[in-house]
Amino acid sequence: MNNELDIEFSEAFEKISRLKEAVAPDIMLKFYAYYKQAYYGSTFSFNNELDVRNAFKANAWMQLKDMSSQEAKKEYIKLAKIVLNNKINKK
């Protein structure tokens, strides 16, 4: 990971991971899906636990099946900036 997009993606991931405040579940699903698509593409893998939470996660990821890794990283970064800016403005 040494290009500018990868660095920005890693920084966005770290900032979101360190958030103390809760993020809405639908936004967290988007983060999950973009992350999985960025690193695993459309090679879907899931554990055998068929619960509601995992079903939502699987659905969110599968909706991105045609998105490239680079596009998923860009969308993750864009969403992270929105969430982080909202958290700063609410303080």
Secondary structure, DSSP 8 states (H G I E B T S, - for coil): --SHHHHHHHHHHHHHHT--S---HHHHHHHHHHHHHHHHTT-----S---HHHHHHHHHHHTTTT--HHHHHHHHHHHHHHHHHHHHHT-
